[in-house]
Amino acid sequence: MKTHQIEIQKFKAASANQHGQLMFKVDALVSGKTPVEGIEPSSVILMTEQNARVLMALLKAQLVELDSKKPKSRHGRHG
């Protein structure tokens, strides 16, 4: 598996598709990251506090939109 360091510069847009997946358009710097021996290889996402707050606002808005598209009879019920 290839690992990367992804530094978010700016969040540009967010949307959801019909499969319930969220997509974020971003400006980012992406560079290869050498795995540290003995540690599971992982990619890393870096962002400023300001961009983290933007991400939180975008996530909340998209989750509200996804919830609004669900059939009303299914809210709060299991099986």
C-alpha positions, 0 to 999 in steps of 0.5 A: 500500500502506498502512503501519503501525507496530505496537507489540506490548503482549502476546502472548496465544496462538499456534496453527497452522492446517491450511495450516501458517500460524501465528496469534498473538493480540496486544494491539497499538497500530496507527497509520498510518505515512507512508512515507519518500520514496525508501525502499520503504514498509514496516510496522514491528513494535515490541516489547520484549526481553521480548515478543521472548523470548515470541515466540521461545518461541511460535514454537519451540512452534508449530514443534515442533507442526507438525513432530509433525503431519507424516508420519514418512516425509517427515522429512528426505527430499527428493523 
